[in-house]
Amino acid sequence: MNIIPVFLPHEGCESHCTFCNEYSATGLKKLPVREEILSTVQRYLLYFVDKNNVELAFYGGTFTGSKRQKIYLDIGLELFERKVIKGIRFSTSPGQFNREKALLLRNYPISLVELGVQSFDPLVLKLSNRDHGVKEIYSATKVLKDFSIPFGLHLMTGLPGDNHAKDLISSLEAVRTGAVSVRLHPLVILKDSLLAQDFVRGLFSPPGLEESLEILWKMYLIINGAGVVVNRIGVCLYGNEIKNVVAGPYHPALGELVRNRLMLEVLREHYRLGGSDHIALDKSHKGDFTGHRRYVIVTASNEGIIVQFRENGLRLDVESYLNSIRERLLGGIYAQT
C-alpha cells in the first residue's frame, strides 16, 4: 500500500507531550488547506508506480480532537469516490476517541486508526504529560473493535520513568488489544520540546543507540512473532528536520539495525544449542547475516563466532531459531510478573 502523508502539526492536541514537537519533526508551521492537500496527493501520485493501492494519511496531531476533522475527512471521501485513494488513515490519542467519535467515522472509508499509546505504564504516561491513562487505551481499542475499524498502536521506548521490563509488558499488551500493526519509536529528543529543555539542564538523558537496539529487537520479536505487523521502527524525519534532533538514538537505518540484531541472536542461539563457532553459511544467507556495514558478522566475530559464506553451505532455519528465542524471552517475562 502506498501512503500519502498529510501532516497536521499539533492539531487537536489537548496536552503538550514532553517528547513532542511536531514543528521540529515536520518543518511545518501551519495547517494545510484543501488546495495544498490536493496538490500533495498529485505530487505523490507522480512517484507511485502502483497508483491503484493508495491511502491518504493524516499524521502529526490528534485527529479526532480536531475541529477540522470533518473537513479533512470530506476531502478524503471525495478522493475515494473519485477512486484516487482506497482509504483514509489517521493518528489520534486514546484520550480523544470514544463511541461518539467512532460513529462519525462510519460515513467514511477508514482503513486504519493509529492510536498514540506510547506505553501501557501509568507512570510513563503521566511523566510524558499524555492526555490519557491505561484505562483509556483499553476503552479506545474496544470501541474500535466494536465498530470493526482496523487499528494500529504507536509504542515508544526510553521515555522518562520507562525501563526495559515496562517496554516488554507494553509489547504483550499491544498484541492482546487486537492491533493489526505496531510502530516502534525509541525516544529522540527534538528541538524545542519540553524534554529538550530538561536535556540541556542535565535533568534527563535518553538511552543511546545500543541500549535502544537491545530492547527494540525483543519488542519486535514479541509483536511480529504474534502475527502483528511492525510497520515502522524509528521516528520518520526528512531533510533539514534531521538537524532538529537534540539527542537520542536517531538512525536512518534503524529498522535494518533491529533486524540485524535479530540475526545476531540467531547466530548466538545456534551456537548456544551446540553449533560450531566457525559457521560456513549458504550464500543465500549472506544478505541477512552480513548486516548494515557488516554489523552481524563483525559483532559475531568479536564474540568468537566466525561466519563465512559459500555455495551449498549450511542453511539455518531462521524462523525456528527466532521462535525458540521468543519462547525463552516470553518465559522470562511471565516469570517476572
C-alpha positions as a Markdown table, in Angstrom:
| # | Residue | x | y | z |
|---|---|---|---|---|
| 1 | Met | 0.0 | 0.0 | 0.0 |
| 2 | Asn | 1.3 | 3.5 | -0.9 |
| 3 | Ile | 0.7 | 6.1 | 1.7 |
| 4 | Ile | 0.3 | 9.8 | 1.1 |
| 5 | Pro | 1.1 | 11.6 | 4.3 |
| 6 | Val | -0.6 | 14.9 | 5.2 |
| 7 | Phe | 0.9 | 16.5 | 8.4 |
| 8 | Leu | -1.3 | 18.4 | 10.8 |
| 9 | Pro | 1.2 | 19.6 | 13.5 |
| 10 | His | -0.3 | 19.5 | 17.0 |
| 11 | Glu | -3.9 | 19.8 | 15.5 |
| 12 | Gly | -6.4 | 18.6 | 18.1 |
| 13 | Cys | -3.9 | 18.0 | 20.8 |
| 14 | Glu | -5.3 | 18.8 | 24.3 |
| 15 | Ser | -2.0 | 18.5 | 26.1 |
| 16 | His | 1.7 | 19.1 | 25.2 |
| 17 | Cys | 3.5 | 15.8 | 25.5 |
| 18 | Thr | 7.0 | 16.3 | 26.9 |
| 19 | Phe | 8.7 | 14.4 | 24.0 |
| 20 | Cys | 6.8 | 16.0 | 21.1 |
| 21 | Asn | 7.4 | 19.0 | 18.9 |
| 22 | Glu | 5.7 | 18.4 | 15.5 |
| 23 | Tyr | 7.0 | 21.7 | 14.1 |
| 24 | Ser | 10.6 | 20.4 | 14.6 |
| 25 | Ala | 9.6 | 17.0 | 13.3 |
| 26 | Thr | 7.9 | 18.2 | 10.1 |
| 27 | Gly | 9.3 | 21.6 | 9.5 |
| 28 | Leu | 5.7 | 22.9 | 9.0 |
| 29 | Lys | 4.4 | 25.9 | 10.9 |
| 30 | Lys | 0.7 | 25.9 | 9.7 |
| 31 | Leu | -2.1 | 23.5 | 8.8 |
| 32 | Pro | -2.6 | 22.7 | 5.1 |
| 33 | Val | -5.6 | 24.0 | 3.3 |
| 34 | Arg | -7.7 | 22.0 | 0.8 |
| 35 | Glu | -5.6 | 23.1 | -2.3 |
| 36 | Glu | -2.4 | 22.1 | -0.5 |
| 37 | Ile | -3.7 | 18.7 | 0.3 |
| 38 | Leu | -4.9 | 18.0 | -3.2 |
| 39 | Ser | -1.5 | 19.2 | -4.5 |
| 40 | Thr | 0.3 | 16.9 | -2.2 |
| 41 | Val | -1.8 | 14.0 | -3.4 |
| 42 | Gln | -1.0 | 14.8 | -7.1 |
| 43 | Arg | 2.7 | 15.1 | -6.3 |
| 44 | Tyr | 2.9 | 11.7 | -4.6 |
| 45 | Leu | 0.9 | 10.0 | -7.3 |
| 46 | Leu | 3.6 | 11.0 | -9.7 |
| 47 | Tyr | 6.1 | 9.0 | -7.7 |
| 48 | Phe | 4.0 | 5.8 | -7.2 |
| 49 | Val | 4.3 | 3.0 | -9.8 |
| 50 | Asp | 1.2 | 1.3 | -8.4 |
| 51 | Lys | -1.5 | 4.0 | -8.3 |
| 52 | Asn | -4.3 | 1.6 | -7.6 |
| 53 | Asn | -3.3 | 1.0 | -4.0 |
| 54 | Val | -3.1 | 4.4 | -2.3 |
| 55 | Glu | -4.3 | 5.7 | 1.0 |
| 56 | Leu | -4.4 | 9.2 | 2.4 |
| 57 | Ala | -3.0 | 9.6 | 5.9 |
| 58 | Phe | -3.3 | 12.4 | 8.4 |
| 59 | Tyr | -0.4 | 12.5 | 10.9 |
| 60 | Gly | 1.2 | 14.8 | 13.4 |
| 61 | Gly | -1.8 | 15.6 | 15.7 |
| 62 | Thr | -4.8 | 14.2 | 17.5 |
| 63 | Phe | -7.1 | 13.8 | 14.5 |
| 64 | Thr | -10.3 | 13.0 | 16.4 |
| 65 | Gly | -9.7 | 16.0 | 18.7 |
| 66 | Ser | -9.6 | 18.4 | 15.7 |
| 67 | Lys | -12.5 | 20.8 | 15.0 |
| 68 | Arg | -11.4 | 20.5 | 11.3 |
| 69 | Gln | -11.7 | 16.7 | 11.3 |
| 70 | Lys | -14.8 | 16.6 | 9.1 |
| 71 | Ile | -13.2 | 19.0 | 6.6 |
| 72 | Tyr | -10.2 | 16.6 | 6.2 |
| 73 | Leu | -12.5 | 13.5 | 6.1 |
| 74 | Asp | -14.6 | 15.1 | 3.4 |
| 75 | Ile | -11.5 | 15.7 | 1.3 |
| 76 | Gly | -10.5 | 12.1 | 1.7 |
| 77 | Leu | -14.1 | 10.9 | 0.9 |
| 78 | Glu | -14.0 | 13.0 | -2.3 |
| 79 | Leu | -10.7 | 11.4 | -3.4 |
| 80 | Phe | -12.1 | 7.9 | -2.5 |
| 81 | Glu | -15.3 | 8.5 | -4.6 |
| 82 | Arg | -13.1 | 9.6 | -7.5 |
| 83 | Lys | -11.1 | 6.3 | -7.0 |
| 84 | Val | -7.9 | 8.2 | -6.4 |
| 85 | Ile | -7.4 | 6.6 | -3.0 |
| 86 | Lys | -8.6 | 3.3 | -1.4 |
| 87 | Gly | -9.0 | 4.6 | 2.1 |
| 88 | Ile | -8.2 | 7.1 | 4.9 |
| 89 | Arg | -6.0 | 6.5 | 7.9 |
| 90 | Phe | -5.0 | 8.8 | 10.7 |
| 91 | Ser | -3.3 | 9.0 | 14.1 |
| 92 | Thr | -5.0 | 10.1 | 17.3 |
| 93 | Ser | -4.9 | 9.7 | 21.0 |
| 94 | Pro | -6.9 | 7.2 | 23.1 |
| 95 | Gly | -7.9 | 10.1 | 25.2 |
| 96 | Gln | -9.7 | 11.6 | 22.2 |
| 97 | Phe | -11.5 | 8.5 | 21.0 |
| 98 | Asn | -14.9 | 7.2 | 22.1 |
| 99 | Arg | -18.1 | 5.7 | 20.7 |
| 100 | Glu | -19.4 | 9.1 | 19.6 |
| 101 | Lys | -16.3 | 9.8 | 17.6 |
| 102 | Ala | -16.4 | 6.3 | 16.1 |
| 103 | Leu | -20.0 | 6.9 | 14.9 |
| 104 | Leu | -18.8 | 9.8 | 12.8 |
| 105 | Leu | -16.3 | 7.6 | 11.1 |
| 106 | Arg | -18.9 | 5.2 | 9.8 |
| 107 | Asn | -19.6 | 7.5 | 6.9 |
| 108 | Tyr | -16.0 | 7.4 | 5.7 |
| 109 | Pro | -13.7 | 4.8 | 4.2 |
| 110 | Ile | -11.4 | 4.4 | 7.2 |
| 111 | Ser | -8.7 | 1.9 | 6.6 |
| 112 | Leu | -6.7 | 2.3 | 9.8 |
| 113 | Val | -6.7 | 4.3 | 13.0 |
| 114 | Glu | -3.3 | 4.6 | 14.7 |
| 115 | Leu | -3.5 | 5.2 | 18.5 |
| 116 | Gly | -0.6 | 7.0 | 20.0 |
| 117 | Val | -0.4 | 4.8 | 23.1 |
| 118 | Gln | 3.3 | 5.2 | 23.8 |
| 119 | Ser | 3.3 | 2.9 | 26.9 |
| 120 | Phe | 1.0 | 0.8 | 29.0 |
| 121 | Asp | 2.6 | 2.0 | 32.2 |
| 122 | Pro | 0.7 | 4.7 | 34.2 |
| 123 | Leu | 3.8 | 6.5 | 35.4 |
| 124 | Val | 5.4 | 6.7 | 32.0 |
| 125 | Leu | 2.2 | 8.2 | 30.6 |
| 126 | Lys | 1.9 | 10.7 | 33.5 |
| 127 | Leu | 5.6 | 11.8 | 33.2 |
| 128 | Ser | 5.1 | 12.2 | 29.4 |
| 129 | Asn | 2.1 | 14.5 | 30.0 |
| 130 | Arg | -0.2 | 12.3 | 27.9 |
| 131 | Asp | -3.9 | 13.1 | 27.8 |
| 132 | His | -4.9 | 9.6 | 28.8 |
| 133 | Gly | -4.2 | 6.7 | 31.1 |
| 134 | Val | -4.0 | 3.0 | 30.6 |
| 135 | Lys | -7.8 | 2.7 | 31.1 |
| 136 | Glu | -8.4 | 4.9 | 28.1 |
| 137 | Ile | -6.2 | 2.8 | 25.9 |
| 138 | Tyr | -8.3 | -0.3 | 26.5 |
| 139 | Ser | -11.5 | 1.7 | 26.1 |
| 140 | Ala | -10.5 | 3.1 | 22.8 |
| 141 | Thr | -9.3 | -0.3 | 21.4 |
| 142 | Lys | -12.6 | -1.9 | 22.5 |
| 143 | Val | -14.6 | 0.8 | 20.6 |
| 144 | Leu | -12.5 | 0.3 | 17.5 |
| 145 | Lys | -13.1 | -3.5 | 17.7 |
| 146 | Asp | -16.8 | -3.0 | 18.3 |
| 147 | Phe | -17.0 | -0.9 | 15.1 |
| 148 | Ser | -14.8 | -3.2 | 13.2 |
| 149 | Ile | -12.3 | -0.5 | 12.5 |
| 150 | Pro | -8.7 | -1.8 | 12.0 |
| 151 | Phe | -6.3 | -0.1 | 14.3 |
| 152 | Gly | -2.5 | 0.1 | 15.0 |
| 153 | Leu | -0.6 | 1.2 | 18.0 |
| 154 | His | 2.4 | 3.5 | 18.5 |
| 155 | Leu | 4.8 | 2.5 | 21.2 |
| 156 | Met | 7.8 | 4.4 | 22.4 |
| 157 | Thr | 10.9 | 3.4 | 24.4 |
| 158 | Gly | 13.2 | 5.4 | 26.6 |
| 159 | Leu | 10.6 | 7.9 | 28.0 |
| 160 | Pro | 11.0 | 9.2 | 31.5 |
| 161 | Gly | 10.1 | 6.6 | 34.0 |
| 162 | Asp | 10.4 | 3.8 | 31.4 |
| 163 | Asn | 12.6 | 0.7 | 31.6 |
| 164 | His | 13.0 | -2.5 | 29.5 |
| 165 | Ala | 10.6 | -4.5 | 31.7 |
| 166 | Lys | 7.9 | -2.0 | 31.1 |
| 167 | Asp | 8.6 | -2.0 | 27.3 |
| 168 | Leu | 8.2 | -5.8 | 27.1 |
| 169 | Ile | 4.9 | -5.6 | 29.0 |
| 170 | Ser | 3.7 | -2.9 | 26.6 |
| 171 | Ser | 4.6 | -5.2 | 23.7 |
| 172 | Leu | 2.5 | -8.0 | 25.1 |
| 173 | Glu | -0.4 | -5.7 | 25.8 |
| 174 | Ala | -0.3 | -4.3 | 22.3 |
| 175 | Val | -0.7 | -7.8 | 21.0 |
| 176 | Arg | -3.6 | -8.5 | 23.3 |
| 177 | Thr | -5.5 | -5.5 | 22.2 |
| 178 | Gly | -6.0 | -7.0 | 18.8 |
| 179 | Ala | -4.0 | -4.3 | 16.9 |
| 180 | Val | -3.1 | -5.2 | 13.3 |
| 181 | Ser | 0.1 | -3.2 | 13.4 |
| 182 | Val | 2.5 | -1.5 | 15.7 |
| 183 | Arg | 5.0 | 1.3 | 15.2 |
| 184 | Leu | 8.1 | 1.3 | 17.4 |
| 185 | His | 9.8 | 4.6 | 18.2 |
| 186 | Pro | 12.7 | 5.0 | 20.6 |
| 187 | Leu | 12.7 | 8.4 | 22.1 |
| 188 | Val | 14.5 | 11.0 | 20.1 |
| 189 | Ile | 14.7 | 14.4 | 21.7 |
| 190 | Leu | 13.6 | 17.1 | 19.3 |
| 191 | Lys | 14.5 | 20.8 | 19.4 |
| 192 | Asp | 12.0 | 23.0 | 21.4 |
| 193 | Ser | 10.4 | 20.0 | 23.1 |
| 194 | Leu | 9.9 | 20.1 | 26.8 |
| 195 | Leu | 12.4 | 17.2 | 27.1 |
| 196 | Ala | 15.0 | 19.2 | 25.2 |
| 197 | Gln | 14.9 | 21.8 | 28.0 |
| 198 | Asp | 15.5 | 19.0 | 30.6 |
| 199 | Phe | 18.3 | 17.6 | 28.5 |
| 200 | Val | 20.1 | 20.9 | 28.2 |
| 201 | Arg | 19.8 | 21.4 | 32.0 |
| 202 | Gly | 21.2 | 18.0 | 32.6 |
| 203 | Leu | 17.9 | 16.7 | 34.2 |
| 204 | Phe | 17.3 | 13.9 | 31.6 |
| 205 | Ser | 19.3 | 12.0 | 29.1 |
| 206 | Pro | 17.7 | 9.5 | 26.6 |
| 207 | Pro | 19.1 | 5.9 | 26.0 |
| 208 | Gly | 21.7 | 5.6 | 23.3 |
| 209 | Leu | 21.6 | 3.5 | 20.2 |
| 210 | Glu | 23.0 | 0.2 | 21.6 |
| 211 | Glu | 20.7 | 0.3 | 24.6 |
| 212 | Ser | 17.7 | 1.1 | 22.4 |
| 213 | Leu | 18.6 | -1.8 | 20.0 |
| 214 | Glu | 18.7 | -4.2 | 23.0 |
| 215 | Ile | 15.0 | -3.6 | 23.8 |
| 216 | Leu | 13.8 | -3.0 | 20.2 |
| 217 | Trp | 14.7 | -6.4 | 18.9 |
| 218 | Lys | 12.9 | -8.0 | 21.8 |
| 219 | Met | 9.8 | -5.9 | 21.2 |
| 220 | Tyr | 9.9 | -6.6 | 17.5 |
| 221 | Leu | 10.2 | -10.4 | 18.1 |
| 222 | Ile | 7.3 | -10.4 | 20.6 |
| 223 | Ile | 5.0 | -8.4 | 18.4 |
| 224 | Asn | 5.9 | -9.8 | 15.0 |
| 225 | Gly | 6.0 | -13.3 | 16.3 |
| 226 | Ala | 2.4 | -12.9 | 17.3 |
| 227 | Gly | 1.4 | -12.1 | 13.8 |
| 228 | Val | 1.2 | -8.4 | 14.3 |
| 229 | Val | 2.9 | -6.2 | 11.6 |
| 230 | Val | 5.7 | -3.9 | 12.8 |
| 231 | Asn | 5.2 | -1.3 | 10.1 |
| 232 | Arg | 7.9 | 1.1 | 11.2 |
| 233 | Ile | 10.8 | 1.3 | 13.6 |
| 234 | Gly | 12.1 | 4.8 | 14.4 |
| 235 | Val | 10.9 | 8.3 | 14.0 |
| 236 | Cys | 10.5 | 9.5 | 10.4 |
| 237 | Leu | 12.4 | 12.7 | 9.7 |
| 238 | Tyr | 13.1 | 14.3 | 6.4 |
| 239 | Gly | 15.8 | 16.7 | 5.1 |
| 240 | Asn | 16.6 | 19.6 | 7.4 |
| 241 | Glu | 14.4 | 18.2 | 10.1 |
| 242 | Ile | 17.1 | 15.7 | 11.0 |
| 243 | Lys | 19.1 | 18.7 | 12.3 |
| 244 | Asn | 16.4 | 19.2 | 14.9 |
| 245 | Val | 17.5 | 16.1 | 16.7 |
| 246 | Val | 19.0 | 17.2 | 20.0 |
| 247 | Ala | 19.8 | 13.8 | 21.5 |
| 248 | Gly | 18.8 | 10.2 | 21.2 |
| 249 | Pro | 19.2 | 7.1 | 19.0 |
| 250 | Tyr | 18.2 | 8.6 | 15.7 |
| 251 | His | 19.5 | 6.4 | 12.8 |
| 252 | Pro | 18.2 | 6.5 | 9.2 |
| 253 | Ala | 18.5 | 2.7 | 9.0 |
| 254 | Leu | 17.2 | 1.8 | 12.5 |
| 255 | Gly | 14.8 | -0.8 | 11.2 |
| 256 | Glu | 17.6 | -2.6 | 9.4 |
| 257 | Leu | 19.8 | -2.4 | 12.6 |
| 258 | Val | 17.0 | -4.1 | 14.6 |
| 259 | Arg | 16.7 | -6.9 | 12.0 |
| 260 | Asn | 20.5 | -7.2 | 12.0 |
| 261 | Arg | 20.3 | -7.6 | 15.8 |
| 262 | Leu | 17.8 | -10.4 | 15.4 |
| 263 | Met | 20.1 | -12.3 | 13.0 |
| 264 | Leu | 22.9 | -11.9 | 15.5 |
| 265 | Glu | 20.7 | -13.5 | 18.1 |
| 266 | Val | 20.0 | -16.4 | 15.7 |
| 267 | Leu | 23.8 | -17.0 | 15.4 |
| 268 | Arg | 24.1 | -16.9 | 19.2 |
| 269 | Glu | 21.2 | -19.3 | 19.5 |
| 270 | His | 22.8 | -21.7 | 17.0 |
| 271 | Tyr | 26.0 | -21.6 | 19.0 |
| 272 | Arg | 24.2 | -22.0 | 22.3 |
| 273 | Leu | 22.4 | -25.1 | 21.1 |
| 274 | Gly | 25.7 | -26.8 | 20.2 |
| 275 | Gly | 26.6 | -25.3 | 16.8 |
| 276 | Ser | 30.2 | -24.7 | 15.8 |
| 277 | Asp | 31.9 | -21.4 | 16.4 |
| 278 | His | 33.0 | -21.5 | 12.8 |
| 279 | Ile | 30.0 | -21.4 | 10.5 |
| 280 | Ala | 30.0 | -21.7 | 6.7 |
| 281 | Leu | 26.6 | -20.5 | 5.8 |
| 282 | Asp | 25.0 | -20.9 | 2.4 |
| 283 | Lys | 25.3 | -17.8 | 0.2 |
| 284 | Ser | 21.6 | -17.4 | 0.2 |
| 285 | His | 22.0 | -16.2 | 3.9 |
| 286 | Lys | 24.6 | -13.5 | 3.0 |
| 287 | Gly | 22.2 | -10.6 | 3.0 |
| 288 | Asp | 20.6 | -11.5 | 6.3 |
| 289 | Phe | 23.8 | -12.4 | 8.2 |
| 290 | Thr | 26.2 | -9.7 | 6.9 |
| 291 | Gly | 24.2 | -6.7 | 8.1 |
| 292 | His | 24.4 | -2.9 | 7.9 |
| 293 | Arg | 28.1 | -2.1 | 7.5 |
| 294 | Arg | 28.9 | -5.8 | 8.3 |
| 295 | Tyr | 27.4 | -5.4 | 11.8 |
| 296 | Val | 26.3 | -9.0 | 12.2 |
| 297 | Ile | 29.5 | -10.8 | 11.1 |
| 298 | Val | 31.8 | -8.3 | 12.8 |
| 299 | Thr | 29.9 | -8.4 | 16.1 |
| 300 | Ala | 29.7 | -12.2 | 16.0 |
| 301 | Ser | 33.5 | -12.4 | 15.2 |
| 302 | Asn | 34.2 | -10.2 | 18.3 |
| 303 | Glu | 32.3 | -12.8 | 20.3 |
| 304 | Gly | 34.3 | -15.7 | 18.8 |
| 305 | Ile | 31.7 | -16.8 | 16.2 |
| 306 | Ile | 33.3 | -16.8 | 12.8 |
| 307 | Val | 30.8 | -16.6 | 9.9 |
| 308 | Gln | 31.7 | -17.3 | 6.2 |
| 309 | Phe | 29.5 | -17.8 | 3.1 |
| 310 | Arg | 29.9 | -20.5 | 0.4 |
| 311 | Glu | 27.9 | -22.4 | -2.2 |
| 312 | Asn | 25.9 | -25.2 | -0.7 |
| 313 | Gly | 26.7 | -24.1 | 2.8 |
| 314 | Leu | 24.7 | -24.5 | 5.9 |
| 315 | Arg | 21.1 | -23.3 | 5.7 |
| 316 | Leu | 19.7 | -22.2 | 9.1 |
| 317 | Asp | 16.0 | -22.5 | 9.9 |
| 318 | Val | 15.8 | -18.8 | 10.9 |
| 319 | Glu | 12.2 | -18.9 | 11.9 |
| 320 | Ser | 12.7 | -21.9 | 14.1 |
| 321 | Tyr | 15.6 | -20.2 | 15.9 |
| 322 | Leu | 13.5 | -17.0 | 16.3 |
| 323 | Asn | 10.6 | -19.0 | 17.7 |
| 324 | Ser | 12.9 | -20.6 | 20.2 |
| 325 | Ile | 14.3 | -17.2 | 21.3 |
| 326 | Arg | 10.8 | -15.7 | 21.5 |
| 327 | Glu | 9.6 | -18.6 | 23.7 |
| 328 | Arg | 12.5 | -18.1 | 26.1 |
| 329 | Leu | 12.0 | -14.4 | 26.1 |
| 330 | Leu | 8.3 | -14.8 | 26.9 |
| 331 | Gly | 9.1 | -17.3 | 29.6 |
| 332 | Gly | 11.4 | -14.7 | 31.3 |
| 333 | Ile | 8.7 | -12.0 | 31.1 |
| 334 | Tyr | 6.0 | -14.2 | 32.6 |
| 335 | Ala | 8.3 | -15.4 | 35.4 |
| 336 | Gln | 8.8 | -11.8 | 36.5 |
| 337 | Thr | 5.1 | -10.9 | 36.5 |
